[in-house]
Amino acid sequence: MNTTSDVNSIDSLWMRAERVPLARIPTPIESCSYQFGTNRLFIKRDDLTDCPMSGNKIRKLEYLVGEALMQNCDTLVTCGGVQSNHARATAIVARRLGFGCVLVLSGDEPGESDGNLLLAKMSGADIRIHPDASSEVRSDRMHCIADDLRQLGRRPYVMTSGGSDEVGVLGYVSAAQELAGDLANVAPNVSTVVVPLGSGGTYVGMLLGARLFGLNVNVIGATVDGTPDTWRPKVTDYLNRSIARWQFDISINDLSIELIPAVGKGYALSSEAEIQFITEFAGQTGIFLDPVYTGKTLYAFDRAFKDGQIKTEGDVLFIHTGGLFGLFPKKELINQFLHKT
């Protein structure tokens, strides 16, 4: 349970943090027919936070845009892969709220725009695609663009990939507060919460929030980009920075970092087994997973559970972080599997 000092820290946090209501929250929790042994699977439907802005990114953007407005910025600048959910959501938010928007994306530009890239272009974002840029090079270019904008008299607000910094993390700290009520009322036997880990903000926010709001659950992050070994020091650093920024009365020793590998063939690269799992899951449950984050995450957790690498004491809750638009660029792979069945 959370202590008096935790409660004071939480109350102080919400008074200090700037937030723009954007997401359609609270999102529902649903049970589905899929099970892990005798344990039920519940899904926190964060894919329903909005339609074009759907997914976990909009929760982070509530706080990031809040800070941008507080700083009197006029342009949102961020980066990601060519099919970035965060970039797509940022472009739409910018258009709705009257910001300019520059997206620095890496990856091969398709001959025909599809999925997230199509929506970002339709939203009027200034899109700069650098096919061979690493995440570090992409970030450097984003900051150079922001410097150029300042020279032109603009006031850019720069967001890291995925919106995963000490401000964006609050999106899932607050989501954990929402989840505390959900579990008490709908799914009291949940012992394990599973989330994708791509840029870190959703996992770190949920880990912090679980401690702050007294959730007696294990929070497992599935590394869809990189490996658990490469992510553990990054998660620790992210936790330390967030704790320091918001003065949480928590130490790292209070937190258990549990990670499983989910990258498969590589970030945003799909194996036949993953596509099969996504397709069969939709056929069984009527719930659609994406090939970059949620599909890889639940597939990896399912395999780890069946191989005995993970044991759960109760039911499992999966945070569905959205990404539906990422299915469409993979339509050829999906159709190949459908034709085999």
ZADREN-668559 format. One record per residue: residue in one letter; y, z, x of N, C-alpha, C, CB in turn. Coordinates in steps of 0.02 Angstrom, whole numbers. Glycine has a CB too. Example, Ala and Ser with C-alpha at 12.3 -4.5 7.8 and 13.67 -1.06 7.14 Angstrom:
SITE res n_Y n_Z n_X ca_Y ca_Z ca_X c_Y c_Z c_X cb_Y cb_Z cb_X
SITE A -284 390 660 -225 390 615 -165 390 660 -224 452 565
SITE S -112 354 642 -53 357 684 2 394 645 -30 286 704
END
This chain:
SITE res n_Y n_Z n_X ca_Y ca_Z ca_X c_Y c_Z c_X cb_Y cb_Z cb_X
SITE M -60 0 42 0 0 0 62 0 44 1 61 -48
SITE N 118 -27 16 179 -27 55 211 42 53 227 -80 30
SITE T 243 60 109 274 125 117 347 123 94 269 149 190
SITE T 379 183 92 450 186 74 493 145 122 474 258 74
SITE S 477 147 187 515 109 236 506 34 224 494 127 307
SITE D 444 14 203 433 -56 188 476 -78 129 358 -68 171
SITE V 479 -37 76 518 -54 17 592 -60 35 508 -1 -37
SITE N 618 -14 75 688 -18 95 701 -82 134 707 42 138
SITE S 653 -101 178 660 -162 217 661 -223 172 603 -167 268
SITE I 619 -223 121 615 -279 74 680 -285 35 556 -271 27
SITE D 704 -229 7 766 -230 -31 824 -255 11 782 -160 -59
SITE S 827 -233 73 880 -255 119 874 -330 133 878 -215 184
SITE L 813 -353 140 802 -424 154 831 -468 99 727 -438 162
SITE W 814 -454 36 836 -498 -18 911 -495 -27 801 -480 -83
SITE M 943 -442 -5 1016 -438 -8 1048 -480 47 1040 -366 -2
SITE R 1013 -488 104 1042 -524 161 1025 -598 162 1018 -493 225
SITE A 972 -617 130 949 -686 133 984 -729 79 873 -690 124
SITE E 1007 -787 100 1037 -834 53 981 -878 24 1092 -878 87
SITE R 984 -890 -41 932 -929 -74 962 -973 -128 877 -883 -103
SITE V 939 -1035 -130 958 -1081 -184 896 -1093 -226 986 -1149 -155
SITE P 895 -1074 -290 835 -1085 -332 821 -1160 -339 845 -1053 -401
SITE L 764 -1181 -314 744 -1251 -317 674 -1259 -347 746 -1282 -248
SITE A 629 -1213 -329 559 -1219 -349 548 -1194 -420 514 -1180 -300
SITE R 500 -1224 -453 480 -1201 -519 427 -1146 -510 452 -1260 -564
SITE I 451 -1086 -504 407 -1029 -490 419 -974 -542 420 -1002 -418
SITE P 370 -931 -553 307 -925 -518 258 -981 -536 275 -858 -532
SITE T 217 -999 -487 164 -1048 -500 102 -1012 -526 148 -1089 -435
SITE P 61 -1047 -565 2 -1013 -593 -55 -1006 -543 -22 -1052 -654
SITE I -99 -959 -560 -164 -954 -526 -217 -976 -575 -177 -880 -500
SITE E -262 -1019 -552 -316 -1044 -594 -382 -1032 -560 -306 -1119 -611
SITE S -433 -1017 -599 -501 -1017 -573 -530 -1086 -583 -545 -961 -607
SITE C -579 -1104 -543 -611 -1169 -552 -686 -1161 -545 -583 -1221 -502
SITE S -722 -1215 -556 -795 -1212 -557 -826 -1207 -487 -822 -1272 -592
SITE Y -786 -1220 -435 -813 -1218 -367 -822 -1145 -347 -766 -1255 -317
SITE Q -877 -1129 -313 -890 -1060 -292 -913 -1058 -220 -943 -1027 -337
SITE F -905 -1000 -189 -932 -986 -122 -986 -934 -131 -875 -962 -72
SITE G -1048 -957 -138 -1102 -911 -155 -1090 -884 -226 -1107 -853 -104
SITE T -1087 -818 -232 -1072 -787 -297 -998 -773 -305 -1111 -723 -305
SITE N -958 -792 -255 -886 -777 -257 -848 -834 -290 -859 -765 -185
SITE R -803 -817 -334 -764 -866 -370 -708 -893 -325 -735 -836 -434
SITE L -685 -953 -341 -628 -983 -308 -569 -985 -356 -644 -1055 -281
SITE F -514 -953 -336 -452 -958 -372 -403 -1000 -332 -422 -887 -386
SITE I -359 -1035 -366 -311 -1079 -333 -241 -1061 -355 -327 -1153 -347
SITE K -198 -1045 -307 -127 -1034 -321 -94 -1103 -319 -94 -985 -268
SITE R -70 -1127 -377 -51 -1196 -385 21 -1209 -361 -58 -1216 -458
SITE D 30 -1203 -296 96 -1219 -268 107 -1294 -264 104 -1187 -200
SITE D 57 -1333 -283 69 -1405 -292 109 -1419 -355 2 -1443 -295
SITE L 123 -1367 -394 161 -1374 -456 231 -1346 -452 124 -1340 -512
SITE T 257 -1337 -391 324 -1309 -384 378 -1357 -408 337 -1292 -311
SITE D 363 -1421 -414 408 -1472 -442 367 -1536 -442 476 -1480 -400
SITE C 393 -1589 -470 355 -1651 -467 369 -1689 -402 370 -1696 -527
SITE P 427 -1721 -393 438 -1757 -330 446 -1711 -270 498 -1801 -335
SITE M 468 -1649 -281 477 -1602 -225 417 -1555 -218 541 -1562 -235
SITE S 362 -1570 -250 306 -1523 -256 279 -1500 -189 251 -1554 -296
SITE G 249 -1441 -190 215 -1414 -131 250 -1354 -102 209 -1468 -79
SITE N 224 -1333 -45 249 -1272 -13 317 -1280 18 200 -1249 39
SITE K 336 -1341 36 399 -1352 73 460 -1331 33 406 -1424 93
SITE I 457 -1337 -33 515 -1321 -73 530 -1246 -73 505 -1345 -144
SITE R 478 -1205 -66 490 -1133 -60 530 -1117 3 423 -1093 -60
SITE K 514 -1150 58 551 -1139 120 622 -1167 113 515 -1173 178
SITE L 628 -1225 82 694 -1256 76 743 -1215 35 687 -1325 46
SITE E 718 -1174 -10 763 -1130 -47 806 -1088 0 723 -1085 -95
SITE Y 776 -1062 52 812 -1018 99 848 -1059 153 763 -969 132
SITE L 818 -1114 174 850 -1156 225 914 -1187 197 802 -1211 249
SITE V 912 -1214 137 971 -1243 106 1022 -1189 90 952 -1282 42
SITE G 998 -1129 72 1044 -1074 62 1085 -1059 124 1005 -1011 41
SITE E 1052 -1059 181 1089 -1048 243 1135 -1107 259 1040 -1036 302
SITE A 1112 -1168 245 1154 -1227 257 1218 -1224 216 1115 -1291 240
SITE L 1213 -1203 154 1273 -1196 112 1318 -1140 137 1253 -1183 39
SITE M 1287 -1085 158 1326 -1029 184 1366 -1051 246 1280 -970 202
SITE Q 1337 -1095 287 1370 -1119 347 1415 -1179 334 1319 -1136 399
SITE N 1423 -1198 270 1466 -1253 251 1445 -1319 283 1539 -1238 269
SITE C 1380 -1330 288 1353 -1393 316 1355 -1447 263 1281 -1383 343
SITE D 1356 -1510 286 1358 -1566 239 1300 -1615 248 1423 -1602 246
SITE T 1258 -1605 299 1203 -1651 312 1141 -1612 333 1222 -1702 367
SITE L 1084 -1628 303 1021 -1597 322 985 -1644 371 976 -1583 260
SITE V 965 -1617 428 930 -1656 479 864 -1623 494 973 -1663 544
SITE T 810 -1660 489 745 -1631 504 698 -1685 531 714 -1598 441
SITE C 637 -1665 549 591 -1711 580 520 -1699 554 593 -1705 656
SITE G 476 -1745 569 406 -1738 548 369 -1803 560 401 -1718 474
SITE G 308 -1806 537 269 -1867 540 294 -1917 488 195 -1852 531
SITE V 270 -1978 494 295 -2031 450 277 -2017 376 268 -2098 471
SITE Q 225 -1977 364 207 -1958 296 221 -1883 284 133 -1974 283
SITE S 273 -1857 315 289 -1786 310 307 -1765 239 347 -1769 357
SITE N 272 -1714 213 290 -1684 149 358 -1651 153 237 -1633 127
SITE H 371 -1617 208 435 -1582 217 494 -1631 218 434 -1541 281
SITE A 485 -1687 253 538 -1737 256 552 -1765 187 519 -1794 305
SITE R 499 -1781 150 508 -1807 82 545 -1757 38 440 -1824 51
SITE A 524 -1693 40 557 -1643 -2 630 -1633 19 519 -1576 2
SITE T 643 -1634 85 711 -1625 109 756 -1682 85 712 -1622 186
SITE A 730 -1743 88 770 -1801 65 789 -1794 -8 730 -1865 77
SITE I 742 -1772 -49 755 -1765 -121 804 -1709 -134 690 -1753 -160
SITE V 795 -1652 -101 841 -1596 -109 912 -1616 -88 818 -1535 -67
SITE A 917 -1651 -32 982 -1673 -8 1017 -1716 -61 975 -1713 58
SITE R 981 -1763 -90 1011 -1806 -140 1033 -1767 -201 963 -1862 -160
SITE R 992 -1719 -223 1008 -1681 -283 1069 -1636 -272 949 -1639 -305
SITE L 1077 -1609 -211 1130 -1561 -199 1191 -1591 -164 1103 -1504 -157
SITE G 1189 -1655 -150 1248 -1688 -122 1254 -1685 -46 1307 -1658 -151
SITE F 1201 -1670 -11 1200 -1672 62 1185 -1742 86 1148 -1622 90
SITE G 1209 -1760 146 1181 -1816 182 1114 -1795 210 1228 -1840 238
SITE C 1073 -1843 231 1006 -1825 256 985 -1875 309 955 -1823 199
SITE V 964 -1849 366 936 -1890 420 865 -1864 434 981 -1889 484
SITE L 817 -1909 434 747 -1892 448 725 -1927 512 700 -1911 389
SITE V 700 -1888 560 674 -1915 623 598 -1910 618 703 -1876 686
SITE L 565 -1967 612 494 -1969 598 456 -2002 655 479 -2004 533
SITE S 395 -1979 666 352 -2010 717 290 -2038 683 331 -1959 772
SITE G 262 -2090 714 203 -2123 686 219 -2196 673 180 -2088 622
SITE D 167 -2233 658 176 -2305 646 205 -2317 577 108 -2342 653
SITE E 258 -2356 575 288 -2373 510 243 -2425 477 361 -2400 518
SITE P 221 -2411 416 177 -2459 382 215 -2522 362 145 -2427 320
SITE G 180 -2576 356 212 -2638 333 239 -2631 263 163 -2695 336
SITE E 207 -2589 224 229 -2576 155 234 -2501 145 179 -2608 103
SITE S 293 -2477 128 304 -2405 121 261 -2377 64 378 -2389 108
SITE D 235 -2317 75 190 -2287 26 198 -2211 30 116 -2308 39
SITE G 174 -2176 -19 171 -2103 -17 239 -2071 -5 124 -2082 35
SITE N 238 -2021 39 299 -1983 53 355 -2026 81 283 -1927 101
SITE L 337 -2074 125 388 -2117 155 424 -2157 101 356 -2163 207
SITE L 388 -2183 53 418 -2221 -1 468 -2178 -39 364 -2248 -48
SITE L 450 -2116 -56 494 -2073 -94 556 -2054 -53 457 -2010 -117
SITE A 546 -2041 11 603 -2024 54 652 -2082 58 579 -2005 125
SITE K 627 -2143 64 671 -2202 66 707 -2210 -1 630 -2265 83
SITE M 671 -2201 -55 702 -2208 -121 757 -2156 -132 650 -2202 -176
SITE S 752 -2099 -98 802 -2046 -104 864 -2059 -62 771 -1980 -84
SITE G 864 -2113 -24 924 -2132 12 933 -2099 80 982 -2117 -28
SITE A 880 -2070 107 886 -2037 173 895 -2090 228 824 -1994 187
SITE D 931 -2069 280 937 -2109 341 875 -2094 383 1005 -2093 381
SITE I 830 -2142 387 764 -2130 418 761 -2165 486 707 -2154 373
SITE R 745 -2126 537 737 -2153 605 664 -2143 625 786 -2118 657
SITE I 627 -2196 633 555 -2191 650 546 -2208 723 513 -2238 605
SITE H 512 -2162 759 497 -2170 830 421 -2168 837 532 -2115 875
SITE P 388 -2225 842 315 -2228 836 278 -2182 885 291 -2297 847
SITE D 299 -2180 948 259 -2145 998 287 -2076 1016 255 -2187 1060
SITE A 333 -2051 978 365 -1987 996 318 -1928 986 429 -1978 955
SITE S 313 -1885 1036 278 -1822 1027 322 -1775 986 260 -1790 1096
SITE S 294 -1719 966 334 -1672 926 394 -1646 965 290 -1612 904
SITE E 386 -1638 1032 441 -1614 1073 496 -1668 1078 417 -1595 1144
SITE V 476 -1730 1091 524 -1785 1095 559 -1795 1028 489 -1851 1117
SITE R 522 -1791 975 550 -1798 908 603 -1745 895 494 -1794 855
SITE S 588 -1683 915 637 -1629 906 699 -1641 948 605 -1562 925
SITE D 690 -1663 1010 748 -1677 1054 792 -1731 1023 724 -1699 1124
SITE R 761 -1783 996 800 -1837 966 837 -1813 904 754 -1895 948
SITE M 806 -1769 867 839 -1740 808 902 -1703 828 791 -1694 771
SITE H 898 -1664 882 957 -1625 904 1010 -1671 933 936 -1573 956
SITE C 990 -1725 965 1039 -1774 990 1076 -1807 932 1004 -1828 1034
SITE I 1040 -1823 880 1071 -1853 820 1120 -1803 789 1017 -1873 768
SITE A 1101 -1740 787 1146 -1689 760 1210 -1685 801 1111 -1620 757
SITE D 1204 -1690 868 1263 -1690 911 1307 -1750 896 1242 -1690 986
SITE D 1276 -1808 886 1314 -1869 870 1352 -1860 804 1268 -1930 866
SITE L 1319 -1829 755 1351 -1817 691 1412 -1771 698 1301 -1787 641
SITE R 1405 -1720 740 1462 -1675 751 1521 -1712 782 1442 -1616 797
SITE Q 1506 -1759 828 1560 -1799 858 1596 -1841 805 1531 -1846 912
SITE L 1561 -1857 751 1591 -1896 697 1624 -1851 644 1538 -1939 664
SITE G 1626 -1786 657 1657 -1740 611 1613 -1714 556 1715 -1772 581
SITE R 1548 -1729 560 1500 -1704 510 1478 -1634 530 1439 -1751 503
SITE R 1447 -1599 482 1424 -1530 493 1349 -1527 477 1464 -1479 448
SITE P 1307 -1545 525 1235 -1548 513 1202 -1479 514 1201 -1593 564
SITE Y 1151 -1473 473 1107 -1415 475 1039 -1440 497 1103 -1377 405
SITE V 1015 -1416 554 953 -1442 584 895 -1397 565 960 -1447 660
SITE M 842 -1427 540 782 -1391 521 723 -1414 564 766 -1401 446
SITE T 685 -1367 589 626 -1383 628 573 -1416 584 597 -1320 661
SITE S 525 -1448 615 471 -1481 578 438 -1432 529 419 -1509 627
SITE G 430 -1455 467 399 -1413 416 443 -1358 389 337 -1382 444
SITE G 505 -1353 414 549 -1299 393 523 -1231 415 557 -1300 319
SITE S 483 -1230 468 449 -1168 488 487 -1133 544 377 -1184 511
SITE D 537 -1094 523 573 -1051 570 582 -984 537 642 -1082 591
SITE E 625 -941 565 633 -874 539 666 -872 470 674 -833 587
SITE V 700 -925 452 729 -929 385 678 -958 336 794 -973 386
SITE G 647 -1014 354 598 -1045 310 539 -999 294 572 -1107 341
SITE V 523 -953 340 466 -908 329 475 -866 266 457 -863 390
SITE L 537 -855 246 549 -813 187 521 -843 124 623 -800 179
SITE G 512 -909 123 483 -940 64 415 -912 47 477 -1014 74
SITE Y 374 -897 99 308 -870 85 303 -795 93 258 -902 131
SITE V 354 -763 119 359 -691 111 370 -676 37 417 -661 155
SITE S 416 -713 6 429 -703 -65 370 -726 -108 493 -740 -87
SITE A 335 -778 -85 275 -800 -122 222 -746 -122 247 -865 -92
SITE A 217 -708 -68 168 -653 -66 186 -599 -116 165 -624 5
SITE Q 250 -588 -126 271 -540 -177 249 -564 -246 348 -530 -174
SITE E 257 -628 -258 234 -659 -321 158 -652 -327 254 -733 -324
SITE L 123 -664 -271 50 -661 -271 24 -591 -285 24 -685 -205
SITE A 61 -540 -264 39 -471 -276 30 -459 -351 90 -421 -247
SITE G 77 -483 -391 71 -476 -463 15 -519 -491 136 -494 -497
SITE D 7 -579 -464 -46 -623 -486 -115 -592 -478 -43 -689 -447
SITE L -127 -564 -418 -193 -536 -404 -207 -476 -448 -198 -517 -330
SITE A -157 -435 -458 -167 -375 -500 -184 -394 -572 -104 -331 -498
SITE N -155 -448 -596 -162 -466 -667 -216 -517 -681 -97 -491 -693
SITE V -231 -561 -633 -275 -618 -646 -338 -617 -605 -238 -682 -634
SITE A -332 -598 -541 -389 -604 -495 -395 -542 -451 -381 -667 -450
SITE P -413 -485 -481 -414 -422 -443 -468 -417 -390 -422 -366 -491
SITE N -518 -461 -392 -573 -457 -344 -565 -502 -283 -637 -473 -378
SITE V -507 -534 -276 -495 -577 -218 -491 -535 -155 -431 -618 -228
SITE S -528 -555 -104 -526 -521 -39 -502 -566 17 -595 -494 -22
SITE T -500 -632 4 -483 -680 56 -433 -730 29 -546 -716 82
SITE V -379 -740 66 -329 -791 49 -331 -844 104 -256 -760 41
SITE V -336 -907 85 -342 -962 133 -282 -1008 126 -409 -1002 122
SITE V -250 -1024 182 -192 -1068 181 -197 -1119 237 -126 -1028 186
SITE P -169 -1180 228 -165 -1227 283 -114 -1202 335 -144 -1297 258
SITE L -127 -1219 398 -80 -1203 451 -64 -1268 489 -108 -1148 500
SITE G -4 -1296 475 17 -1357 508 77 -1347 553 32 -1409 456
SITE S 128 -1314 525 186 -1296 566 196 -1220 570 249 -1328 538
SITE G 158 -1182 530 154 -1110 538 191 -1068 487 180 -1093 603
SITE G 240 -1096 452 282 -1055 408 246 -1026 349 338 -1095 385
SITE T 201 -1064 319 165 -1039 260 118 -983 280 126 -1096 226
SITE Y 81 -993 333 33 -941 355 69 -878 378 -11 -968 412
SITE V 120 -885 420 155 -826 446 191 -789 390 205 -847 501
SITE G 222 -826 344 255 -795 287 206 -757 243 291 -846 246
SITE M 148 -786 230 98 -753 189 70 -692 225 42 -801 170
SITE L 61 -697 290 35 -641 329 84 -582 327 21 -662 402
SITE L 148 -596 338 199 -544 334 204 -516 264 267 -572 357
SITE G 205 -561 214 212 -538 146 154 -496 122 220 -597 100
SITE A 94 -514 144 35 -475 124 41 -403 148 -29 -506 152
SITE R 67 -395 209 78 -327 236 134 -291 200 93 -330 312
SITE L 190 -326 188 248 -295 156 234 -273 84 306 -342 157
SITE F 193 -313 49 182 -299 -22 113 -269 -37 190 -363 -61
SITE G 80 -245 16 20 -206 6 -40 -243 -20 35 -151 -39
SITE L -47 -308 -1 -105 -346 -23 -164 -330 21 -90 -422 -22
SITE N -217 -307 -9 -278 -288 28 -323 -350 34 -315 -229 -6
SITE V -299 -399 72 -336 -462 80 -334 -484 153 -307 -517 34
SITE N -383 -524 172 -380 -559 236 -346 -626 225 -452 -568 267
SITE V -297 -641 266 -262 -705 261 -287 -750 318 -184 -695 265
SITE I -320 -804 299 -349 -850 348 -309 -914 350 -424 -864 331
SITE G -290 -935 409 -255 -998 418 -301 -1050 446 -194 -989 464
SITE A -300 -1110 417 -341 -1166 441 -297 -1214 480 -377 -1203 381
SITE T -311 -1221 545 -267 -1260 589 -281 -1335 581 -277 -1238 662
SITE V -238 -1368 542 -246 -1440 530 -211 -1482 584 -218 -1458 461
SITE D -175 -1449 628 -144 -1482 686 -150 -1433 744 -67 -1501 671
SITE G -186 -1452 796 -200 -1406 851 -262 -1365 837 -140 -1360 862
SITE T -273 -1315 878 -333 -1273 874 -314 -1200 866 -377 -1283 936
SITE P -361 -1158 844 -346 -1086 840 -322 -1058 907 -407 -1048 818
SITE D -351 -1080 963 -330 -1054 1028 -258 -1071 1045 -377 -1080 1082
SITE T -238 -1133 1028 -168 -1152 1042 -120 -1119 994 -160 -1228 1040
SITE W -143 -1103 934 -99 -1076 883 -89 -1000 888 -124 -1093 817
SITE R -138 -963 914 -130 -889 913 -67 -865 948 -191 -857 946
SITE P -51 -888 1010 11 -866 1041 73 -890 1003 15 -889 1113
SITE K 69 -949 972 126 -974 933 137 -931 871 115 -1047 914
SITE V 83 -912 838 88 -870 779 117 -802 798 19 -861 745
SITE T 93 -774 854 118 -709 877 193 -713 890 81 -686 940
SITE D 215 -766 924 286 -775 938 326 -783 874 296 -835 984
SITE Y 300 -822 827 334 -833 764 340 -767 725 296 -886 722
SITE L 286 -728 724 288 -662 692 341 -618 724 220 -628 695
SITE N 342 -615 790 391 -572 824 462 -593 809 379 -574 901
SITE R 475 -659 809 543 -683 795 564 -667 723 548 -758 807
SITE S 517 -674 676 532 -661 606 543 -587 594 477 -688 561
SITE I 501 -545 624 508 -473 617 576 -450 645 451 -436 654
SITE A 595 -477 702 658 -459 733 717 -483 690 664 -487 804
SITE R 714 -544 666 769 -573 627 783 -533 564 754 -646 609
SITE W 730 -514 529 739 -482 464 726 -407 466 693 -514 413
SITE Q 714 -381 526 707 -308 536 653 -278 491 774 -274 522
SITE F 597 -312 488 540 -285 452 512 -225 489 485 -339 442
SITE D 492 -175 452 462 -115 482 387 -127 490 475 -51 438
SITE I 370 -177 532 301 -197 544 294 -210 618 281 -262 502
SITE S 235 -193 645 220 -213 713 163 -264 711 200 -151 757
SITE I 158 -303 765 105 -353 768 37 -321 762 110 -393 833
SITE N 29 -259 786 -35 -225 782 -57 -213 710 -31 -158 818
SITE D -7 -215 663 -24 -206 593 -53 -269 561 38 -185 554
SITE L -50 -324 598 -68 -389 569 -129 -418 603 -9 -437 575
SITE S -172 -448 564 -232 -479 591 -226 -555 585 -296 -453 553
SITE I -226 -589 642 -220 -661 644 -290 -691 641 -181 -685 707
SITE E -308 -721 585 -374 -751 576 -365 -826 565 -412 -718 516
SITE L -392 -865 611 -384 -938 608 -452 -973 613 -338 -961 665
SITE I -457 -1029 578 -517 -1071 583 -495 -1142 600 -560 -1068 517
SITE P -536 -1180 636 -517 -1249 653 -526 -1296 594 -559 -1275 713
SITE A -476 -1339 583 -481 -1386 527 -452 -1455 544 -444 -1358 467
SITE V -436 -1467 609 -403 -1529 627 -448 -1589 623 -374 -1523 697
SITE G -514 -1579 631 -561 -1634 626 -547 -1688 678 -558 -1665 557
SITE K -540 -1750 657 -529 -1806 703 -459 -1805 733 -540 -1872 667
SITE G -414 -1766 704 -345 -1763 728 -298 -1755 670 -327 -1825 769
SITE Y -236 -1736 686 -186 -1725 633 -177 -1789 592 -119 -1703 664
SITE A -184 -1782 527 -175 -1837 479 -228 -1892 485 -107 -1867 487
SITE L -281 -1879 525 -336 -1926 530 -395 -1898 489 -357 -1937 605
SITE S -426 -1941 450 -477 -1918 403 -546 -1940 424 -462 -1943 333
SITE S -593 -1894 419 -664 -1911 429 -694 -1930 362 -703 -1852 462
SITE E -750 -1965 364 -784 -1983 302 -806 -1921 263 -845 -2027 318
SITE A -826 -1869 300 -848 -1807 267 -791 -1773 230 -879 -1758 318
SITE E -731 -1775 259 -672 -1746 226 -654 -1785 163 -612 -1744 273
SITE I -655 -1851 168 -639 -1892 109 -691 -1881 54 -636 -1966 129
SITE Q -754 -1876 74 -807 -1862 25 -795 -1796 -10 -876 -1863 59
SITE F -777 -1744 30 -765 -1678 1 -706 -1680 -48 -751 -1626 56
SITE I -651 -1713 -29 -592 -1717 -72 -609 -1752 -137 -535 -1755 -36
SITE T -647 -1807 -132 -664 -1847 -191 -711 -1808 -237 -696 -1913 -170
SITE E -762 -1776 -208 -809 -1739 -249 -778 -1677 -279 -870 -1720 -207
SITE F -731 -1645 -242 -696 -1586 -269 -655 -1606 -330 -651 -1554 -215
SITE A -621 -1662 -326 -582 -1686 -384 -628 -1701 -443 -541 -1748 -365
SITE G -685 -1732 -428 -732 -1748 -481 -762 -1687 -514 -786 -1791 -454
SITE Q -769 -1633 -476 -799 -1572 -503 -748 -1527 -538 -833 -1533 -448
SITE T -687 -1524 -511 -638 -1475 -535 -577 -1505 -570 -614 -1434 -477
SITE G -564 -1570 -559 -504 -1599 -587 -442 -1581 -547 -495 -1578 -658
SITE I -450 -1553 -488 -394 -1534 -444 -397 -1578 -382 -398 -1458 -425
SITE F -339 -1607 -365 -336 -1654 -310 -308 -1621 -247 -292 -1714 -330
SITE L -344 -1631 -192 -323 -1607 -127 -297 -1666 -87 -382 -1572 -90
SITE D -254 -1652 -37 -229 -1708 3 -267 -1712 69 -153 -1699 17
SITE P -265 -1769 103 -306 -1779 163 -278 -1748 227 -316 -1850 174
SITE V -216 -1723 226 -185 -1698 287 -188 -1622 291 -112 -1722 290
SITE Y -178 -1587 236 -174 -1514 237 -227 -1481 194 -106 -1492 214
SITE T -221 -1489 128 -264 -1449 84 -336 -1471 87 -239 -1454 13
SITE G -348 -1536 91 -417 -1560 95 -452 -1537 158 -419 -1635 91
SITE K -418 -1544 215 -447 -1521 278 -459 -1445 276 -401 -1539 337
SITE T -412 -1408 246 -418 -1335 245 -478 -1312 205 -354 -1305 216
SITE L -483 -1335 144 -538 -1311 101 -605 -1337 126 -527 -1332 28
SITE Y -606 -1397 154 -668 -1424 183 -690 -1381 242 -657 -1498 206
SITE A -643 -1363 286 -660 -1322 345 -684 -1253 324 -600 -1316 392
SITE F -650 -1223 274 -671 -1157 250 -740 -1161 218 -619 -1129 200
SITE D -752 -1213 179 -817 -1222 147 -873 -1227 199 -816 -1285 102
SITE R -861 -1266 251 -911 -1273 304 -922 -1207 340 -891 -1328 354
SITE A -868 -1172 356 -874 -1109 392 -912 -1057 350 -805 -1081 411
SITE F -900 -1058 285 -935 -1012 241 -1010 -1029 238 -905 -1013 170
SITE K -1025 -1093 229 -1095 -1114 224 -1133 -1104 289 -1100 -1186 202
SITE D -1098 -1109 346 -1129 -1098 412 -1135 -1025 430 -1090 -1135 466
SITE G -1108 -981 387 -1111 -909 401 -1059 -884 450 -1178 -891 426
SITE Q -1010 -926 468 -958 -904 514 -906 -860 480 -923 -965 545
SITE I -901 -867 414 -855 -826 375 -894 -793 319 -796 -869 346
SITE K -882 -729 310 -913 -692 255 -856 -661 214 -962 -637 281
SITE T -862 -665 149 -811 -637 105 -841 -580 65 -781 -691 59
SITE E -801 -527 55 -824 -470 16 -811 -479 -58 -790 -407 41
SITE G -768 -527 -74 -750 -539 -144 -732 -612 -155 -693 -494 -166
SITE D -692 -623 -205 -672 -691 -222 -623 -720 -171 -641 -693 -293
SITE V -615 -785 -174 -572 -821 -127 -513 -851 -165 -612 -877 -89
SITE L -454 -845 -136 -395 -877 -164 -368 -928 -114 -340 -825 -183
SITE F -358 -988 -137 -333 -1043 -96 -262 -1059 -116 -378 -1105 -101
SITE I -216 -1060 -69 -148 -1080 -82 -144 -1156 -79 -97 -1047 -32
SITE H -137 -1189 -136 -133 -1262 -138 -61 -1282 -123 -156 -1289 -208
SITE T -50 -1307 -63 18 -1321 -39 43 -1391 -58 21 -1312 35
SITE G 8 -1426 -100 32 -1491 -124 7 -1548 -80 107 -1491 -126
SITE G 51 -1598 -72 33 -1656 -30 1 -1713 -67 -11 -1634 24
SITE L 3 -1712 -133 -31 -1763 -173 -12 -1834 -151 -15 -1754 -247
SITE F 52 -1844 -133 74 -1912 -116 40 -1938 -53 150 -1913 -106
SITE G 11 -1893 -12 -25 -1913 47 -92 -1947 32 -37 -1854 91
SITE L -115 -1943 -30 -177 -1976 -48 -170 -2052 -47 -201 -1953 -117
SITE F -112 -2076 -67 -104 -2148 -77 -107 -2189 -13 -38 -2161 -112
SITE P -80 -2166 43 -90 -2204 105 -163 -2205 128 -47 -2176 159
SITE K -204 -2162 101 -275 -2160 118 -319 -2194 65 -298 -2087 128
SITE K -288 -2233 22 -326 -2260 -35 -384 -2305 -13 -280 -2300 -79
SITE E -377 -2340 43 -432 -2383 65 -494 -2342 83 -410 -2425 125
SITE L -484 -2286 119 -540 -2243 136 -572 -2213 74 -518 -2187 184
SITE I -530 -2192 28 -555 -2161 -34 -594 -2213 -74 -497 -2132 -76
SITE N -568 -2273 -79 -602 -2326 -116 -669 -2344 -84 -558 -2388 -121
SITE Q -671 -2343 -16 -734 -2356 18 -788 -2306 -2 -724 -2356 93
SITE F -768 -2242 -6 -817 -2192 -27 -835 -2200 -101 -789 -2121 -15
SITE L -786 -2214 -143 -801 -2222 -214 -849 -2280 -227 -736 -2234 -253
SITE H -843 -2332 -186 -887 -2390 -195 -959 -2375 -172 -860 -2449 -156
SITE K -966 -2323 -131 -1033 -2305 -109 -1070 -2262 -159 -1029 -2268 -43
SITE T -1033 -2231 -204 -1063 -2184 -251 -1083 -2219 -316 -1016 -2126 -265
END
